[in-house]
Amino acid sequence: MVQPPIRLLIRGVACEPLSDSINPGEPRPPLRGASPETVKSSHATRGAAFQNVVSGTARRCWAVLGPASKWRANTPRWWPPGPTISRAAGFGPRWPRRSQACRTPSAWAMNGRGLTGAAAPKLLAVSDLHVGFPENRAIVADLRPESAGDWLLVAGDVGEIIGDIEWALRMLSERFAVVVWVPGNHELWTHRKDPVLLRGKPRYRHLVELCRSLGVITPEDPFPVWDGAGGPVTIAPLFVLYDYTFLPAGAATQAAGLARAHEAGVVCADEVMLHPDPYPSREAWCRARVETTARRLAALDPGAPTILVNHFPLVREPTRVLRYPEFALWCGTTATADWHVRFRAAAVVYGHLHIPRTTWHDGVRFEEVSWGYPREWRLRGAAPGPPRQILPDRGRVGC
């Protein structure tokens, strides 16, 4: 299929907010205890800036959909009014009343201000650390567990440069009892400033070996079992890409969807930085990953619950709030639409959208746990808080 020429730009206003309501003071649910001795790692002992590279022109202002600007494409169509948003800033008139918005607590509002005060082991999750930004890097450097038995799920987009990714995962693996990582699209970029210029699958395999040298669990390793509060539950780190099947409204085919995205000027930087080698396309790589991953999940104990961890959302619904709906093309695949039911998910953890919130689909809890870029979290009025608590379950919150 011949795709239209790629224009990596957005026309329009360069500053629009990412949405999330900030509701500090949510009541803290009781925490079930678990002995640190129950938390074990099956892996070896832990051992040893982005700069946009695409330029262009536009009739008005433009921004490449990379680390400094993807947040614009991910801005939902609403933002409930709050103390950090004012009409003077130009945002007030653009957004519907709060009654029209989903009143989802933010990642920072969950469980009060994040973690519970008890020191019992917890299963935590975070994504989209983007440590190429100095502000995010400083927050990661200060990130520590409250319990020696805490596990951390890292749902991708740690960074773009191999050295940055290694720095962050090494630090986290030395602090948390177990760290589980899945790749995001940014880790798979081949960046001209990265000394490691591997592309596609060879780059992914390099990242897997790097993680193994640090004792970090990857999608290529045996699935670990969380035996703490809320367990036992199998943690399934997944590497499933996207295949352009999250079509924008009115588009019946991939070609039509991509044509609409190009017409709107909304095109992901993956188109020039994420290479599918040796596969002929990103969608072909996605199909191969879907088949391999589905076989592994189907081989699990049919009575065992799972926590599914993937960078991209497994269902289409979370993308409905994107400011630019065309960007959904780069956000997942319809091939995973029933996985949360089919593979008995107690929860699904993902990132990528930079819209941290909790939603429910078919009775299953979906946790978007991303930090995002500094310009996004500044608009929320606070720096990223502690990682999201996945287990023990906090009870039903969100939409």
Summary of the structure (lengths in Angstrom):
residues: 399
radius of gyration: 19.9
end to end distance: 38.9
largest distance: 61.2
contacts: 1355
relative contact order: 0.20
helix: 27%
strand: 13%
